[in-house]
Amino acid sequence: MSDQDDFLTPDPVTTEYSQDGVHYTRINSNGMDESEERTLAMFAHLGIFLNLITGFLGLLPPLIIYFAYKDRSRYVAYQALQALVFQAVFFFGAAILAAIAWVISGIFAIVIIGLCGIPIALLLTLVPIGALIYAIVAAVDTYHHRDFKYWLVGDWVRSTYES
């Protein structure tokens, strides 16, 4: 396996000592210190929070970091590319699966509610037939000179008419 293919192999590291000779900073051969690499890698992974707000802009930070630092640090490039692929698969894959689940749930809900609604629909279908029969009874009663009063409607109409 070549050095170019192994992203986990650390870059050659040198140290840069401070003025006092005690404190030092690790500097990779590419000129980036270790804390800068870790910070960039962290921001590449934290780009996922933008997905929660915007739905898709979380892919931009790892993409930008990858293209900006791919020649400067294999570690940063590797972490950014990982974050990019993970977010793409996780968010878009999860969105597709969620959409499929919602469609299936919607179909099941329509079927179940439809099955539960059949008795109600049947009863409501009988209402006009019942009204037709009730009107026939009213017609027969009035034909025989009986004072017919519809339920709920008769008293209201009578009070309105007599006023």
VOBA-1610 file (N, C-alpha, C; in pm, whole numbers, padded with zeros to 5 digits, always signed):
BEGIN
Met+00085-00118+00000Met+00000+00000+00000Met+00089+00123+00000Ser+00060+00217-00086Ser+00144+00337-00094Ser+00102+00439+00009Asp+00189+00536+00033Asp+00159+00642+00127Asp+00039+00725+00082Gln+00020+00740-00048Gln-00089+00820-00101Gln-00225+00756-00072Asp-00230+00624-00065Asp-00357+00556-00046Asp-00396+00543+00101Asp-00303+00561+00190Asp-00331+00541+00331Asp-00354+00676+00399Phe-00479+00710+00419Phe-00512+00839+00477Phe-00482+00843+00627Leu-00471+00727+00687Leu-00450+00724+00830Leu-00303+00732+00869Thr-00212+00717+00774Thr-00071+00731+00804Thr-00041+00877+00833Pro+00015+00906+00949Pro+00040+01047+00982Pro+00145+01107+00889Asp+00125+01235+00862Asp+00225+01306+00783Asp+00351+01323+00868Pro+00464+01339+00805Pro+00585+01364+00883Pro+00567+01488+00969Val+00608+01477+01095Val+00583+01585+01190Val+00714+01641+01240Thr+00717+01772+01249Thr+00830+01840+01314Thr+00772+01921+01427Thr+00858+01970+01511Thr+00810+02053+01621Thr+00871+02191+01607Glu+00795+02288+01648Glu+00842+02425+01647Glu+00838+02472+01792Tyr+00954+02503+01847Tyr+00961+02543+01987Tyr+00937+02692+02001Ser+00876+02728+02114Ser+00850+02869+02139Ser+00978+02936+02189Gln+00968+03063+02219Gln+01083+03142+02264Gln+01146+03085+02390Asp+01061+03033+02482Asp+01115+02983+02608Asp+01177+02845+02596Gly+01161+02780+02483Gly+01223+02651+02461Gly+01149+02536+02526Val+01036+02562+02591Val+00962+02458+02661Val+00838+02418+02582His+00761+02516+02540His+00636+02489+02469His+00667+02469+02322Tyr+00592+02380+02260Tyr+00614+02356+02119Tyr+00482+02328+02049Thr+00482+02342+01921Thr+00368+02314+01837Thr+00410+02211+01735Arg+00325+02108+01718Arg+00354+02009+01615Arg+00316+02069+01480Ile+00405+02060+01387Ile+00379+02112+01253Ile+00403+01999+01155Asn+00302+01972+01072Asn+00318+01870+00971Asn+00403+01924+00857Ser+00448+01834+00775Ser+00535+01875+00665Ser+00463+01968+00568Asn+00332+01970+00575Asn+00256+02056+00484Asn+00236+02196+00540Gly+00289+02226+00658Gly+00281+02359+00715Gly+00161+02382+00805Met+00076+02282+00825Met-00039+02297+00913Met-00008+02235+01048Asp-00045+02305+01154Asp-00023+02244+01285Asp-00139+02149+01316Glu-00116+02064+01413Glu-00212+01959+01445Glu-00345+02014+01491Ser-00344+02121+01569Ser-00470+02177+01619Ser-00553+02236+01504Glu-00486+02292+01403Glu-00558+02344+01287Glu-00624+02230+01209Glu-00551+02120+01195Glu-00609+02004+01127Glu-00729+01951+01202Arg-00715+01939+01334Arg-00826+01888+01415Arg-00947+01981+01409Thr-00922+02111+01410Thr-01031+02208+01403Thr-01104+02200+01270Leu-01030+02192+01162Leu-01093+02181+01030Leu-01172+02051+01017Ala-01115+01942+01067Ala-01186+01814+01063Ala-01314+01822+01146Met-01305+01888+01260Met-01422+01903+01346Met-01532+01982+01273Phe-01494+02094+01210Phe-01594+02175+01139Phe-01655+02098+01021Ala-01576+02014+00958Ala-01630+01932+00849Ala-01742+01842+00901His-01719+01782+01017His-01820+01694+01075His-01938+01772+01133Leu-01913+01890+01189Leu-02022+01968+01248Leu-02111+02035+01145Gly-02073+02029+01019Gly-02158+02082+00913Gly-02293+02016+00910Ile-02304+01901+00973Ile-02431+01829+00976Ile-02541+01911+01042Phe-02505+02004+01131Phe-02606+02087+01196Phe-02676+02179+01096Leu-02609+02216+00989Leu-02674+02297+00886Leu-02784+02218+00816Asn-02768+02087+00810Asn-02874+02004+00750Asn-03001+02011+00833Leu-02986+02020+00964Leu-03103+02026+01049Leu-03181+02154+01027Ile-03111+02261+00993Ile-03176+02390+00972Ile-03224+02406+00828Thr-03138+02371+00732Thr-03168+02397+00592Thr-03208+02273+00514Gly-03170+02157+00560Gly-03204+02035+00490Gly-03094+01983+00400Phe-03008+02071+00349Phe-02906+02023+00256Phe-02776+02103+00261Leu-02773+02219+00321Leu-02651+02301+00320Leu-02540+02245+00407Gly-02568+02144+00484Gly-02466+02080+00566Gly-02359+02013+00482Leu-02389+01990+00356Leu-02290+01929+00268Leu-02183+02030+00225Leu-02211+02159+00237Leu-02115+02259+00191Leu-01987+02266+00274Pro-01994+02271+00409Pro-01868+02280+00484Pro-01770+02167+00455Pro-01811+02039+00461Pro-01712+01936+00430Pro-01664+01941+00285Leu-01752+01981+00194Leu-01712+01991+00054Leu-01609+02102+00034Ile-01635+02216+00093Ile-01540+02329+00082Ile-01408+02294+00150Ile-01417+02237+00270Ile-01295+02200+00342Ile-01216+02096+00263Tyr-01287+02000+00206Tyr-01217+01897+00129Tyr-01140+01959+00013Phe-01206+02039-00068Phe-01138+02095-00185Phe-01032+02198-00148Ala-01052+02269-00038Ala-00954+02369+00002Ala-00828+02308+00064Tyr-00842+02193+00130Tyr-00730+02138+00205Tyr-00686+02000+00158Lys-00739+01950+00047Lys-00705+01815+00003Lys-00557+01802-00031Asp-00494+01908-00077Asp-00351+01902-00110Asp-00263+01941+00008Arg-00320+01997+00110Arg-00241+02042+00225Arg-00238+01941+00339Ser-00347+01864+00354Ser-00352+01768+00464Ser-00441+01650+00426Arg-00379+01533+00422Arg-00458+01413+00393Arg-00557+01384+00504Tyr-00518+01416+00628Tyr-00607+01392+00741Tyr-00734+01477+00728Val-00719+01605+00701Val-00834+01694+00686Val-00918+01650+00567Ala-00853+01618+00457Ala-00926+01574+00337Ala-01004+01446+00366Tyr-00942+01353+00435Tyr-01008+01227+00468Tyr-01129+01250+00558Gln-01113+01331+00661Gln-01223+01358+00753Gln-01336+01434+00684Ala-01302+01530+00600Ala-01403+01607+00527Ala-01479+01519+00428Leu-01406+01433+00360Leu-01471+01344+00264Leu-01562+01244+00335Gln-01516+01194+00449Gln-01600+01105+00530Gln-01729+01176+00571Ala-01716+01299+00620Ala-01832+01375+00665Ala-01928+01400+00549Leu-01873+01431+00433Leu-01954+01458+00315Leu-02034+01334+00275Val-01968+01221+00266Val-02035+01098+00225Val-02137+01055+00331Phe-02099+01063+00458Phe-02191+01025+00565Phe-02318+01109+00560Gln-02301+01240+00549Gln-02418+01328+00548Gln-02505+01305+00426Ala-02443+01284+00312Ala-02521+01259+00190Ala-02600+01131+00203Val-02535+01026+00249Val-02604+00898+00263Val-02709+00905+00373Phe-02671+00961+00487Phe-02761+00965+00601Phe-02884+01050+00573Phe-02864+01174+00530Phe-02978+01263+00512Phe-03061+01227+00389Phe-02997+01205+00276Phe-03075+01175+00157Phe-03131+01033+00162Gly-03053+00940+00213Gly-03103+00803+00228Gly-03217+00798+00328Ala-03200+00867+00440Ala-03306+00870+00540Ala-03429+00941+00487Ala-03410+01047+00408Ala-03524+01118+00351Ala-03601+01028+00256Ile-03532+00951+00176Ile-03599+00860+00083Ile-03674+00752+00161Leu-03610+00695+00262Leu-03677+00593+00343Leu-03796+00651+00418Ala-03782+00773+00469Ala-03893+00836+00539Ala-04009+00863+00444Ala-03979+00906+00323Ala-04085+00930+00224Ala-04158+00800+00192Ile-04084+00693+00175Ile-04147+00563+00148Ile-04234+00521+00266Ala-04181+00539+00388Ala-04258+00503+00506Ala-04386+00585+00518Trp-04379+00716+00487Trp-04498+00800+00492Trp-04600+00758+00387Val-04555+00724+00269Val-04649+00681+00164Val-04718+00551+00206Ile-04639+00456+00255Ile-04698+00330+00299Ile-04793+00353+00416Ser-04752+00436+00511Ser-04840+00467+00625Ser-04967+00536+00579Gly-04953+00628+00483Gly-05070+00697+00431Gly-05166+00602+00363Ile-05111+00511+00285Ile-05197+00412+00219Ile-05268+00325+00322Phe-05192+00278+00422Phe-05256+00198+00527Phe-05362+00278+00601Ala-05333+00405+00629Ala-05430+00488+00700Ala-05556+00507+00617Ile-05538+00529+00488Ile-05655+00545+00401Ile-05737+00417+00399Val-05668+00304+00389Val-05739+00176+00385Val-05810+00150+00517Ile-05739+00171+00627Ile-05799+00143+00759Ile-05912+00240+00788Ile-05888+00369+00764Ile-05994+00467+00787Ile-06109+00441+00690Gly-06074+00403+00568Gly-06179+00369+00472Gly-06264+00253+00520Leu-06199+00151+00573Leu-06274+00035+00623Leu-06358+00072+00744Cys-06302+00156+00831Cys-06378+00201+00948Cys-06488+00298+00908Gly-06467+00369+00799Gly-06566+00466+00754Gly-06680+00407+00674Ile-06667+00281+00632Ile-06773+00218+00552Ile-06906+00215+00627Pro-06909+00172+00754Pro-07039+00174+00824Pro-07097+00315+00836Ile-07012+00412+00860Ile-07059+00550+00870Ile-07112+00596+00735Ala-07039+00563+00628Ala-07083+00601+00494Ala-07216+00535+00460Leu-07230+00410+00501Leu-07358+00341+00476Leu-07473+00408+00550Leu-07449+00444+00674Leu-07553+00513+00751Leu-07587+00648+00689Leu-07487+00720+00648Leu-07511+00850+00585Leu-07580+00835+00450Thr-07555+00725+00382Thr-07624+00699+00255Thr-07772+00673+00279Leu-07805+00618+00395Leu-07945+00589+00428Leu-08023+00713+00470Val-07955+00821+00505Val-08023+00943+00549Val-08117+00997+00442Pro-08072+01014+00316Pro-08168+01064+00215Pro-08286+00968+00193Ile-08260+00839+00204Ile-08370+00743+00189Ile-08468+00758+00305Gly-08413+00776+00427Gly-08499+00799+00544Gly-08577+00928+00532Ala-08513+01032+00478Ala-08582+01159+00457Ala-08694+01143+00356Leu-08670+01064+00252Leu-08773+01038+00151Leu-08894+00968+00214Ile-08867+00868+00296Ile-08975+00795+00363Ile-09051+00887+00460Tyr-08975+00971+00534Tyr-09036+01064+00629Tyr-09126+01164+00556Ala-09081+01210+00440Ala-09161+01304+00360Ala-09288+01236+00307Ile-09280+01107+00273Ile-09399+01032+00228Ile-09499+01021+00343Val-09448+00995+00465Val-09537+00989+00583Val-09604+01124+00603Ala-09526+01233+00589Ala-09583+01367+00603Ala-09690+01393+00497Ala-09664+01348+00376Ala-09761+01368+00268Ala-09890+01293+00296Val-09880+01170+00343Val-09998+01088+00371Val-10077+01151+00487Asp-10005+01195+00595Asp-10074+01256+00710Asp-10147+01384+00669Thr-10079+01469+00592Thr-10146+01593+00552Thr-10260+01566+00455Tyr-10250+01462+00376Tyr-10359+01425+00285Tyr-10483+01387+00365His-10460+01325+00481His-10572+01283+00567His-10608+01391+00667His-10571+01513+00644His-10603+01630+00726His-10552+01618+00869Arg-10437+01558+00885Arg-10372+01553+01017Arg-10262+01659+01019Asp-10246+01723+01133Asp-10142+01825+01147Asp-10008+01753+01166Phe-09927+01756+01064Phe-09797+01688+01072Phe-09690+01790+01106Lys-09599+01749+01194Lys-09489+01837+01234Lys-09358+01757+01224Tyr-09266+01805+01139Tyr-09135+01740+01128Tyr-09059+01756+01260Trp-08982+01654+01291Trp-08899+01655+01411Trp-08791+01762+01395Leu-08769+01843+01493Leu-08671+01951+01499Leu-08705+02070+01410Val-08770+02050+01301Val-08796+02159+01207Val-08935+02218+01230Gly-09030+02134+01266Gly-09170+02178+01276Gly-09190+02291+01374Asp-09138+02280+01495Asp-09158+02385+01596Asp-09092+02516+01553Trp-08975+02509+01494Trp-08906+02630+01451Trp-08984+02701+01341Val-09033+02626+01244Val-09110+02684+01132Val-09241+02743+01185Arg-09308+02670+01278Arg-09434+02718+01334Arg-09415+02849+01410Ser-09308+02860+01491Ser-09283+02983+01565Ser-09249+03098+01471Thr-09182+03071+01364Thr-09147+03173+01266Thr-09272+03217+01190Tyr-09358+03125+01156Tyr-09477+03153+01078Tyr-09579+03231+01159Glu-09595+03195+01288Glu-09695+03260+01374Glu-09653+03398+01419Ser-09525+03431+01410Ser-09478+03562+01457Ser-09511+03672+01362
//
